[in-house]
Amino acid sequence: QVQPVESGGGLVQAGGSLRLSCAASRSIFRINFAAWYRQAPGKQREFVAIISSGGSTNYAESVKGRFSISADNAKNTVYLQMNSLKPEDTAVYYCNANYFTIGGGKSDSWGQGTQVTVSS
């Protein structure tokens, strides 16, 4: 399996922005699709956004208009641009990436997560 590695989390004030990155831990052929999920304390993990190999995107209603998912296939990296952050966006954000691997296989795995904290 090729592990996705998240980065970019941190502490930000309400109304601020952060950009999360999800990079493949080693060389791959290309990204098939990738999604961001988040889990707040005491809550279940929830879907945030997804991007397909063709560039199609979909978002949870709670983040539409504020978050944007994109992919840089040259860098094997998926991004989540988060604007107009709210305290309720506070959570650990996880990347789930499905890759086409070098050699013709597929890999689907989760990253370790990155903490996003939005203060009011």
matplotlib code that plots the C-alpha trace (Angstrom):
import matplotlib.pyplot as plt

x = [0.0, 1.1, 0.3, -1.0, 0.6, -1.4, 0.1, -1.0, -3.2, -2.9, -4.6, -6.5, -9.0, -12.6, -12.8, -9.3, -7.9, -5.8, -4.6, -4.2, -2.0, -2.2, 0.9, 1.7, 4.5, 6.3, 6.1, 2.8, 1.5, -1.3, -4.1, -7.4, -9.5, -9.0, -11.3, -11.0, -12.9, -12.9, -13.6, -14.4, -14.1, -16.9, -18.3, -18.2, -15.9, -17.7, -17.2, -15.8, -14.9, -13.8, -12.0, -11.9, -9.2, -11.2, -11.3, -14.9, -15.5, -18.2, -18.6, -20.5, -23.2, -21.6, -18.4, -19.8, -18.7, -16.0, -13.7, -12.1, -10.4, -7.8, -5.1, -1.6, -0.8, 2.7, 3.3, 1.0, -0.7, -4.3, -5.1, -8.0, -8.2, -10.4, -11.7, -14.0, -13.3, -15.7, -15.2, -17.3, -14.7, -12.4, -11.5, -8.8, -8.8, -8.0, -7.1, -8.3, -6.4, -6.9, -3.8, -2.8, 0.6, 3.7, 3.4, -0.3, -1.9, -4.1, -3.6, -6.3, -5.4, -5.8, -3.4, -2.6, -4.6, -3.8, -5.4, -7.3, -8.4, -10.5, -10.8, -13.8]
y = [0.0, 3.6, 5.7, 9.2, 11.8, 14.8, 18.1, 21.7, 21.6, 24.1, 26.7, 29.5, 32.1, 31.9, 33.4, 32.4, 30.0, 26.8, 24.6, 20.9, 18.7, 14.9, 13.6, 10.0, 8.6, 7.1, 7.2, 6.3, 6.1, 8.6, 9.5, 7.6, 9.5, 11.0, 12.3, 14.3, 13.3, 14.8, 13.6, 15.9, 14.8, 12.5, 12.4, 10.0, 10.5, 12.5, 13.1, 16.5, 16.5, 14.2, 14.6, 12.0, 11.4, 13.4, 16.4, 16.0, 17.2, 16.8, 18.4, 18.0, 20.6, 22.1, 23.1, 24.0, 27.4, 27.5, 24.5, 23.6, 20.3, 20.0, 17.7, 18.2, 15.0, 16.1, 16.2, 13.3, 15.6, 16.5, 19.7, 21.0, 24.8, 25.8, 29.4, 31.2, 28.6, 28.2, 26.7, 23.8, 22.9, 21.9, 18.2, 15.8, 15.8, 12.5, 11.8, 8.7, 8.2, 5.6, 5.4, 3.6, 2.2, 1.7, -1.8, -1.7, -2.2, -0.1, 1.2, 2.5, 3.7, 6.4, 8.9, 9.5, 12.7, 16.4, 18.5, 21.6, 23.9, 27.0, 29.4, 31.7]
z = [0.0, -0.7, 2.3, 1.9, 4.2, 5.4, 6.4, 6.8, 9.9, 12.7, 14.8, 13.1, 14.1, 12.9, 9.4, 8.6, 6.0, 5.9, 3.1, 3.8, 1.6, 1.1, -0.6, -1.7, 0.5, -2.6, -6.3, -8.0, -11.5, -10.8, -8.4, -9.1, -6.6, -3.2, -0.4, 2.8, 5.9, 9.3, 12.9, 15.7, 19.3, 20.3, 16.8, 13.9, 11.0, 8.2, 4.6, 3.5, -0.1, -3.0, -6.3, -9.1, -11.7, -14.2, -11.8, -10.8, -7.2, -4.6, -1.2, 2.0, 2.4, 5.4, 3.5, 0.1, -1.0, 1.7, 0.9, -2.4, -3.2, -6.0, -7.2, -8.7, -10.5, -11.2, -7.4, -6.6, -4.1, -3.2, -1.5, 0.6, 0.6, 3.6, 3.7, 6.1, 8.8, 11.6, 15.1, 14.1, 11.4, 14.3, 13.8, 12.7, 9.0, 7.2, 3.6, 1.9, -1.4, -4.1, -6.3, -9.5, -8.5, -10.7, -11.9, -12.6, -9.3, -7.0, -3.5, -1.2, 2.2, 4.9, 6.2, 9.8, 10.0, 10.7, 13.4, 12.5, 15.3, 14.7, 17.6, 18.0]

ax = plt.figure().add_subplot(projection="3d")
ax.plot(x, y, z, "-o")
ax.set_aspect("equal")
plt.show()
